[in-house]
Amino acid sequence: MIIHPPAVSEAAAVWVPPKAGQTYGIGVVIRNEPGVFMAGLSKKMDATWADQGTQAAGLYGMSEAILISQQQEIDEIIIEGDLPNVLKIFKESRDVTSSTGLRVTDMANELRKFCSYEVAIVNRQGNRVATRLAQHANLIDNVFVWQGQAPEFIMPLLISDIRL
């Protein structure tokens, strides 16, 4: 079955916390150094996670990216995100007693298993593929993972992101 998601406007690319009972999704895209799609994820999450704020949701997306990269047996990883406050928490967090601090500590331990890793901030425009995959999560029941072949609905974004 082919699902054709609705068109995405620029305004829809801005993350807004869900209202009580509303669901939202995360999107992860894994690419190699030249920018070729290797894997992707659309995953629906319930509002109980969102109630913890954008930082928790951003960290959850990062943890999913780490997990997929490990499953793909990738040796070197660059985690990019468009929420500077999340990445700042990840880079500077020393508060390991909070739930956010514990998540950051767990992710840092997982990243150390890679040969090399980097955490970088990209603007919203540079994160369009992951944003589109997150929007796709609203059309599915739980989780959808692509390996090797990108879904048709993100192909234009993948192509426009690659600068030769």
ChimeraX attribute file (.defattr): number of C-alpha atoms within 10 A of each C-alpha:
attribute: neighborCount
match mode: 1-to-1
recipient: residues
	/A:1	3
	/A:2	6
	/A:3	11
	/A:4	10
	/A:5	13
	/A:6	10
	/A:7	8
	/A:8	11
	/A:9	8
	/A:10	8
	/A:11	7
	/A:12	12
	/A:13	16
	/A:14	10
	/A:15	14
	/A:16	10
	/A:17	16
	/A:18	15
	/A:19	11
	/A:20	11
	/A:21	8
	/A:22	12
	/A:23	17
	/A:24	22
	/A:25	26
	/A:26	25
	/A:27	27
	/A:28	26
	/A:29	23
	/A:30	25
	/A:31	16
	/A:32	13
	/A:33	10
	/A:34	9
	/A:35	13
	/A:36	15
	/A:37	20
	/A:38	16
	/A:39	21
	/A:40	23
	/A:41	25
	/A:42	26
	/A:43	24
	/A:44	22
	/A:45	20
	/A:46	15
	/A:47	18
	/A:48	13
	/A:49	14
	/A:50	22
	/A:51	14
	/A:52	13
	/A:53	13
	/A:54	17
	/A:55	18
	/A:56	18
	/A:57	20
	/A:58	20
	/A:59	21
	/A:60	17
	/A:61	21
	/A:62	23
	/A:63	21
	/A:64	18
	/A:65	23
	/A:66	23
	/A:67	15
	/A:68	19
	/A:69	20
	/A:70	17
	/A:71	9
	/A:72	13
	/A:73	10
	/A:74	14
	/A:75	12
	/A:76	16
	/A:77	21
	/A:78	17
	/A:79	17
	/A:80	20
	/A:81	23
	/A:82	19
	/A:83	17
	/A:84	16
	/A:85	14
	/A:86	21
	/A:87	22
	/A:88	13
	/A:89	16
	/A:90	21
	/A:91	14
	/A:92	9
	/A:93	15
	/A:94	13
	/A:95	13
	/A:96	13
	/A:97	9
	/A:98	10
	/A:99	12
	/A:100	19
	/A:101	16
	/A:102	15
	/A:103	18
	/A:104	27
	/A:105	17
	/A:106	13
	/A:107	19
	/A:108	16
	/A:109	11
	/A:110	14
	/A:111	22
	/A:112	10
	/A:113	12
	/A:114	16
	/A:115	10
	/A:116	11
	/A:117	15
	/A:118	11
	/A:119	16
	/A:120	14
	/A:121	17
	/A:122	14
	/A:123	12
	/A:124	16
	/A:125	12
	/A:126	14
	/A:127	20
	/A:128	19
	/A:129	22
	/A:130	24
	/A:131	24
	/A:132	23
	/A:133	23
	/A:134	24
	/A:135	24
	/A:136	25
	/A:137	23
	/A:138	18
	/A:139	16
	/A:140	14
	/A:141	10
	/A:142	13
	/A:143	14
	/A:144	15
	/A:145	15
	/A:146	15
	/A:147	14
	/A:148	12
	/A:149	12
	/A:150	17
	/A:151	16
	/A:152	10
	/A:153	17
	/A:154	15
	/A:155	14
	/A:156	10
	/A:157	14
	/A:158	17
	/A:159	12
	/A:160	8
	/A:161	15
	/A:162	10
	/A:163	7
	/A:164	4
